[in-house]
Amino acid sequence: MAAERSDRSHRKIFIMKTGEPVPKVRERRGEFADLITSVIGDAWSGGYETFDAREGGPPDLRDAAALVITGSAANVPTREPWMLATEGYLREVVGLGVPTFGICFGHQILAQALGGEVQRNPRGREIGSRAIHRLTDDPIFDGLPQVFTANVTHVDTVVRLPRGATALAKNDLEDHHAIRFTETCYGVQFHPELDADVMRGYIEHRWEVLAGEGFSVETLHAAIEEGDFGRRTLVNFIRHILPRDAR
């Protein structure tokens, strides 16, 4: 029994890479995995391992402490071969009960993999520091107000939930800002890993595109916040959803 506890205590959080931050953010702040581990901080004292979903041979996660799926500039509705393979893999991982947390693209591909549907958001792009409205209580909202601010950048949306999933948060542009797929599997459409500095980098990278879409980009840029409450959802996932013997 002691040996079993020792093995379990050395399990890792695996980070599934599905894309990279925009170039200037990547140069200055690193990969999504760097941003994610920075947010988690001392909520996790174990190790991490990153693998790229776009490359073959994903790891066996039966003994993983958790899986976190990054965001991406890719679009789930394009149904690229690596996405279809990833969906099959995620169905297995979630079926095993591995605690799983998807961010933006990761949130969307979980929804698609588990029987939901993702499409281009007919309400248009959402980007910047945005108000998110909780729909219910949940451990990932521990310590958060009913309405909180999170940093957001996406053009696609979950239009249909998988069977058994529960919408946890929404706003005027997005009906499914947080989803509980199972007792141990969550997705958030917003970005817990994006602080104010990174969010500004995204807006600066897309300045001309945003202006062309009718955004008041200077106003958007000036209104960026740290999004600390949005960031706390990932920490709460680690503290409340991972089994105690994994921490």
Contacts in CASP RR format, 6 or more apart in sequence:
PFRMAT RR
TARGET T0000
AUTHOR 0000-0000-0000
METHOD contacts of the structure
MODEL  1
MAAERSDRSHRKIFIMKTGEPVPKVRERRGEFADLITSVIGDAWSGGYET
FDAREGGPPDLRDAAALVITGSAANVPTREPWMLATEGYLREVVGLGVPT
FGICFGHQILAQALGGEVQRNPRGREIGSRAIHRLTDDPIFDGLPQVFTA
NVTHVDTVVRLPRGATALAKNDLEDHHAIRFTETCYGVQFHPELDADVMR
GYIEHRWEVLAGEGFSVETLHAAIEEGDFGRRTLVNFIRHILPRDAR
5 245 0 8 1.000
7 63 0 8 1.000
8 63 0 8 1.000
8 245 0 8 1.000
8 246 0 8 1.000
9 245 0 8 1.000
9 246 0 8 1.000
10 46 0 8 1.000
11 46 0 8 1.000
11 63 0 8 1.000
11 64 0 8 1.000
11 65 0 8 1.000
11 246 0 8 1.000
12 46 0 8 1.000
12 47 0 8 1.000
12 48 0 8 1.000
12 49 0 8 1.000
12 64 0 8 1.000
12 65 0 8 1.000
13 40 0 8 1.000
13 44 0 8 1.000
13 46 0 8 1.000
13 47 0 8 1.000
13 48 0 8 1.000
13 49 0 8 1.000
13 64 0 8 1.000
13 65 0 8 1.000
13 66 0 8 1.000
13 67 0 8 1.000
13 68 0 8 1.000
13 238 0 8 1.000
14 48 0 8 1.000
14 49 0 8 1.000
14 50 0 8 1.000
14 51 0 8 1.000
14 59 0 8 1.000
14 61 0 8 1.000
14 64 0 8 1.000
14 66 0 8 1.000
14 67 0 8 1.000
14 68 0 8 1.000
15 32 0 8 1.000
15 33 0 8 1.000
15 36 0 8 1.000
15 37 0 8 1.000
15 48 0 8 1.000
15 49 0 8 1.000
15 50 0 8 1.000
15 51 0 8 1.000
15 67 0 8 1.000
15 68 0 8 1.000
15 69 0 8 1.000
15 70 0 8 1.000
16 50 0 8 1.000
16 51 0 8 1.000
16 52 0 8 1.000
16 53 0 8 1.000
16 58 0 8 1.000
16 67 0 8 1.000
16 68 0 8 1.000
16 69 0 8 1.000
16 70 0 8 1.000
16 86 0 8 1.000
16 106 0 8 1.000
17 31 0 8 1.000
17 32 0 8 1.000
17 33 0 8 1.000
17 50 0 8 1.000
17 51 0 8 1.000
17 52 0 8 1.000
17 53 0 8 1.000
17 54 0 8 1.000
17 70 0 8 1.000
18 52 0 8 1.000
18 53 0 8 1.000
18 54 0 8 1.000
18 69 0 8 1.000
18 70 0 8 1.000
18 71 0 8 1.000
18 72 0 8 1.000
18 74 0 8 1.000
18 86 0 8 1.000
18 105 0 8 1.000
18 106 0 8 1.000
18 109 0 8 1.000
19 32 0 8 1.000
19 54 0 8 1.000
19 70 0 8 1.000
19 71 0 8 1.000
19 72 0 8 1.000
19 73 0 8 1.000
19 74 0 8 1.000
19 105 0 8 1.000
20 26 0 8 1.000
20 31 0 8 1.000
20 32 0 8 1.000
20 73 0 8 1.000
21 29 0 8 1.000
21 30 0 8 1.000
21 31 0 8 1.000
21 32 0 8 1.000
21 35 0 8 1.000
21 198 0 8 1.000
22 201 0 8 1.000
22 202 0 8 1.000
22 205 0 8 1.000
22 206 0 8 1.000
23 205 0 8 1.000
24 201 0 8 1.000
24 204 0 8 1.000
24 205 0 8 1.000
25 198 0 8 1.000
25 201 0 8 1.000
25 202 0 8 1.000
25 205 0 8 1.000
29 35 0 8 1.000
29 197 0 8 1.000
29 198 0 8 1.000
31 50 0 8 1.000
32 70 0 8 1.000
32 71 0 8 1.000
32 103 0 8 1.000
32 193 0 8 1.000
33 48 0 8 1.000
33 50 0 8 1.000
33 70 0 8 1.000
35 193 0 8 1.000
35 194 0 8 1.000
35 198 0 8 1.000
36 68 0 8 1.000
36 70 0 8 1.000
36 103 0 8 1.000
36 192 0 8 1.000
36 193 0 8 1.000
36 234 0 8 1.000
37 48 0 8 1.000
38 193 0 8 1.000
39 192 0 8 1.000
39 193 0 8 1.000
39 231 0 8 1.000
39 234 0 8 1.000
39 235 0 8 1.000
40 234 0 8 1.000
40 235 0 8 1.000
40 238 0 8 1.000
41 235 0 8 1.000
43 235 0 8 1.000
43 238 0 8 1.000
43 239 0 8 1.000
44 65 0 8 1.000
44 238 0 8 1.000
44 247 0 8 1.000
45 247 0 8 1.000
46 65 0 8 1.000
49 59 0 8 1.000
51 58 0 8 1.000
51 59 0 8 1.000
53 69 0 8 1.000
53 82 0 8 1.000
53 86 0 8 1.000
53 89 0 8 1.000
54 82 0 8 1.000
56 85 0 8 1.000
58 86 0 8 1.000
58 89 0 8 1.000
61 67 0 8 1.000
61 93 0 8 1.000
61 96 0 8 1.000
61 98 0 8 1.000
62 96 0 8 1.000
62 98 0 8 1.000
64 98 0 8 1.000
65 99 0 8 1.000
65 242 0 8 1.000
65 246 0 8 1.000
65 247 0 8 1.000
66 98 0 8 1.000
66 99 0 8 1.000
66 100 0 8 1.000
66 101 0 8 1.000
66 237 0 8 1.000
66 238 0 8 1.000
66 241 0 8 1.000
66 242 0 8 1.000
66 246 0 8 1.000
67 93 0 8 1.000
67 98 0 8 1.000
67 99 0 8 1.000
67 100 0 8 1.000
67 101 0 8 1.000
68 100 0 8 1.000
68 101 0 8 1.000
68 102 0 8 1.000
68 103 0 8 1.000
68 234 0 8 1.000
69 90 0 8 1.000
69 100 0 8 1.000
69 101 0 8 1.000
69 102 0 8 1.000
69 103 0 8 1.000
69 105 0 8 1.000
69 106 0 8 1.000
69 107 0 8 1.000
69 109 0 8 1.000
69 110 0 8 1.000
70 103 0 8 1.000
70 104 0 8 1.000
70 105 0 8 1.000
70 106 0 8 1.000
71 102 0 8 1.000
71 103 0 8 1.000
71 104 0 8 1.000
71 105 0 8 1.000
71 106 0 8 1.000
71 191 0 8 1.000
72 104 0 8 1.000
72 105 0 8 1.000
72 106 0 8 1.000
74 80 0 8 1.000
74 83 0 8 1.000
74 105 0 8 1.000
75 120 0 8 1.000
75 155 0 8 1.000
75 156 0 8 1.000
76 83 0 8 1.000
76 105 0 8 1.000
76 108 0 8 1.000
76 109 0 8 1.000
76 112 0 8 1.000
76 118 0 8 1.000
76 156 0 8 1.000
77 118 0 8 1.000
77 119 0 8 1.000
77 120 0 8 1.000
77 156 0 8 1.000
83 109 0 8 1.000
86 109 0 8 1.000
86 113 0 8 1.000
87 109 0 8 1.000
87 112 0 8 1.000
87 113 0 8 1.000
88 113 0 8 1.000
90 100 0 8 1.000
90 109 0 8 1.000
90 110 0 8 1.000
90 113 0 8 1.000
90 114 0 8 1.000
91 113 0 8 1.000
91 114 0 8 1.000
93 100 0 8 1.000
94 100 0 8 1.000
94 110 0 8 1.000
94 113 0 8 1.000
94 114 0 8 1.000
94 181 0 8 1.000
94 182 0 8 1.000
94 184 0 8 1.000
94 185 0 8 1.000
95 182 0 8 1.000
97 182 0 8 1.000
97 184 0 8 1.000
97 185 0 8 1.000
98 184 0 8 1.000
99 184 0 8 1.000
99 185 0 8 1.000
99 237 0 8 1.000
99 241 0 8 1.000
99 242 0 8 1.000
99 243 0 8 1.000
99 246 0 8 1.000
100 110 0 8 1.000
100 181 0 8 1.000
100 184 0 8 1.000
100 185 0 8 1.000
100 186 0 8 1.000
101 185 0 8 1.000
101 186 0 8 1.000
101 187 0 8 1.000
101 188 0 8 1.000
101 234 0 8 1.000
101 237 0 8 1.000
101 241 0 8 1.000
102 110 0 8 1.000
102 186 0 8 1.000
102 187 0 8 1.000
102 188 0 8 1.000
103 187 0 8 1.000
103 188 0 8 1.000
103 191 0 8 1.000
103 192 0 8 1.000
103 193 0 8 1.000
103 234 0 8 1.000
104 153 0 8 1.000
104 154 0 8 1.000
104 188 0 8 1.000
104 189 0 8 1.000
104 190 0 8 1.000
104 191 0 8 1.000
105 156 0 8 1.000
106 187 0 8 1.000
107 158 0 8 1.000
107 179 0 8 1.000
107 187 0 8 1.000
107 188 0 8 1.000
107 189 0 8 1.000
108 118 0 8 1.000
108 156 0 8 1.000
108 157 0 8 1.000
108 158 0 8 1.000
108 189 0 8 1.000
109 118 0 8 1.000
110 179 0 8 1.000
110 181 0 8 1.000
110 185 0 8 1.000
110 187 0 8 1.000
111 117 0 8 1.000
111 118 0 8 1.000
111 158 0 8 1.000
111 161 0 8 1.000
111 162 0 8 1.000
111 165 0 8 1.000
111 176 0 8 1.000
111 179 0 8 1.000
111 181 0 8 1.000
111 187 0 8 1.000
112 118 0 8 1.000
114 162 0 8 1.000
114 165 0 8 1.000
114 181 0 8 1.000
114 185 0 8 1.000
115 162 0 8 1.000
115 163 0 8 1.000
116 158 0 8 1.000
116 160 0 8 1.000
116 161 0 8 1.000
116 162 0 8 1.000
116 165 0 8 1.000
117 158 0 8 1.000
117 159 0 8 1.000
117 160 0 8 1.000
118 156 0 8 1.000
118 157 0 8 1.000
118 158 0 8 1.000
118 159 0 8 1.000
119 156 0 8 1.000
119 157 0 8 1.000
119 159 0 8 1.000
120 155 0 8 1.000
120 156 0 8 1.000
120 157 0 8 1.000
121 154 0 8 1.000
121 155 0 8 1.000
121 156 0 8 1.000
121 157 0 8 1.000
121 173 0 8 1.000
121 174 0 8 1.000
123 157 0 8 1.000
123 172 0 8 1.000
123 173 0 8 1.000
123 174 0 8 1.000
124 155 0 8 1.000
124 173 0 8 1.000
125 154 0 8 1.000
125 155 0 8 1.000
125 210 0 8 1.000
125 213 0 8 1.000
126 152 0 8 1.000
126 153 0 8 1.000
126 154 0 8 1.000
126 155 0 8 1.000
126 173 0 8 1.000
126 174 0 8 1.000
127 152 0 8 1.000
127 153 0 8 1.000
127 154 0 8 1.000
127 202 0 8 1.000
127 203 0 8 1.000
127 206 0 8 1.000
127 210 0 8 1.000
127 215 0 8 1.000
127 220 0 8 1.000
128 151 0 8 1.000
128 152 0 8 1.000
128 153 0 8 1.000
128 199 0 8 1.000
128 202 0 8 1.000
128 203 0 8 1.000
128 220 0 8 1.000
128 223 0 8 1.000
128 224 0 8 1.000
129 149 0 8 1.000
129 150 0 8 1.000
129 151 0 8 1.000
129 152 0 8 1.000
129 196 0 8 1.000
129 199 0 8 1.000
129 223 0 8 1.000
129 224 0 8 1.000
129 225 0 8 1.000
129 227 0 8 1.000
130 149 0 8 1.000
130 150 0 8 1.000
130 151 0 8 1.000
130 152 0 8 1.000
130 171 0 8 1.000
130 173 0 8 1.000
130 190 0 8 1.000
131 147 0 8 1.000
131 148 0 8 1.000
131 149 0 8 1.000
131 171 0 8 1.000
132 147 0 8 1.000
132 148 0 8 1.000
132 149 0 8 1.000
132 150 0 8 1.000
132 169 0 8 1.000
132 170 0 8 1.000
132 171 0 8 1.000
132 177 0 8 1.000
132 178 0 8 1.000
132 190 0 8 1.000
132 230 0 8 1.000
133 146 0 8 1.000
133 147 0 8 1.000
133 169 0 8 1.000
133 170 0 8 1.000
133 171 0 8 1.000
134 141 0 8 1.000
134 144 0 8 1.000
134 146 0 8 1.000
134 147 0 8 1.000
134 148 0 8 1.000
134 168 0 8 1.000
134 169 0 8 1.000
135 167 0 8 1.000
135 168 0 8 1.000
135 169 0 8 1.000
135 170 0 8 1.000
136 166 0 8 1.000
136 168 0 8 1.000
138 168 0 8 1.000
138 178 0 8 1.000
138 180 0 8 1.000
139 236 0 8 1.000
139 237 0 8 1.000
139 240 0 8 1.000
139 241 0 8 1.000
140 168 0 8 1.000
140 178 0 8 1.000
140 186 0 8 1.000
140 233 0 8 1.000
140 236 0 8 1.000
140 237 0 8 1.000
140 240 0 8 1.000
140 241 0 8 1.000
141 168 0 8 1.000
141 169 0 8 1.000
141 233 0 8 1.000
141 236 0 8 1.000
142 232 0 8 1.000
142 236 0 8 1.000
142 239 0 8 1.000
142 240 0 8 1.000
143 232 0 8 1.000
143 236 0 8 1.000
144 229 0 8 1.000
144 230 0 8 1.000
144 232 0 8 1.000
144 233 0 8 1.000
145 229 0 8 1.000
148 227 0 8 1.000
148 229 0 8 1.000
148 230 0 8 1.000
149 225 0 8 1.000
149 227 0 8 1.000
149 229 0 8 1.000
149 230 0 8 1.000
150 177 0 8 1.000
150 188 0 8 1.000
150 190 0 8 1.000
150 191 0 8 1.000
150 192 0 8 1.000
150 227 0 8 1.000
150 229 0 8 1.000
150 230 0 8 1.000
150 231 0 8 1.000
150 233 0 8 1.000
151 190 0 8 1.000
151 191 0 8 1.000
151 194 0 8 1.000
151 195 0 8 1.000
151 196 0 8 1.000
151 198 0 8 1.000
151 199 0 8 1.000
151 224 0 8 1.000
151 225 0 8 1.000
151 227 0 8 1.000
151 230 0 8 1.000
152 174 0 8 1.000
152 189 0 8 1.000
152 190 0 8 1.000
152 191 0 8 1.000
153 191 0 8 1.000
153 194 0 8 1.000
153 199 0 8 1.000
153 202 0 8 1.000
154 174 0 8 1.000
154 189 0 8 1.000
157 174 0 8 1.000
157 175 0 8 1.000
157 176 0 8 1.000
157 189 0 8 1.000
158 175 0 8 1.000
158 176 0 8 1.000
158 179 0 8 1.000
158 189 0 8 1.000
161 167 0 8 1.000
161 176 0 8 1.000
161 179 0 8 1.000
162 181 0 8 1.000
164 181 0 8 1.000
165 179 0 8 1.000
165 180 0 8 1.000
165 181 0 8 1.000
166 179 0 8 1.000
166 180 0 8 1.000
167 175 0 8 1.000
167 176 0 8 1.000
167 178 0 8 1.000
167 179 0 8 1.000
168 177 0 8 1.000
168 178 0 8 1.000
168 179 0 8 1.000
168 180 0 8 1.000
169 177 0 8 1.000
169 178 0 8 1.000
169 188 0 8 1.000
170 176 0 8 1.000
170 177 0 8 1.000
171 177 0 8 1.000
174 189 0 8 1.000
176 189 0 8 1.000
177 188 0 8 1.000
177 189 0 8 1.000
177 190 0 8 1.000
178 186 0 8 1.000
178 187 0 8 1.000
178 188 0 8 1.000
178 189 0 8 1.000
178 190 0 8 1.000
178 233 0 8 1.000
179 186 0 8 1.000
179 187 0 8 1.000
179 188 0 8 1.000
180 186 0 8 1.000
180 187 0 8 1.000
181 187 0 8 1.000
184 241 0 8 1.000
186 237 0 8 1.000
186 241 0 8 1.000
188 230 0 8 1.000
188 233 0 8 1.000
188 234 0 8 1.000
190 230 0 8 1.000
191 199 0 8 1.000
192 230 0 8 1.000
192 231 0 8 1.000
192 232 0 8 1.000
192 233 0 8 1.000
192 234 0 8 1.000
193 231 0 8 1.000
193 234 0 8 1.000
194 202 0 8 1.000
195 226 0 8 1.000
195 227 0 8 1.000
195 231 0 8 1.000
196 224 0 8 1.000
196 225 0 8 1.000
196 226 0 8 1.000
196 227 0 8 1.000
199 224 0 8 1.000
200 221 0 8 1.000
200 224 0 8 1.000
203 210 0 8 1.000
203 217 0 8 1.000
203 220 0 8 1.000
203 221 0 8 1.000
203 224 0 8 1.000
204 221 0 8 1.000
207 217 0 8 1.000
210 217 0 8 1.000
210 220 0 8 1.000
211 217 0 8 1.000
238 247 0 8 1.000
239 247 0 8 1.000
END
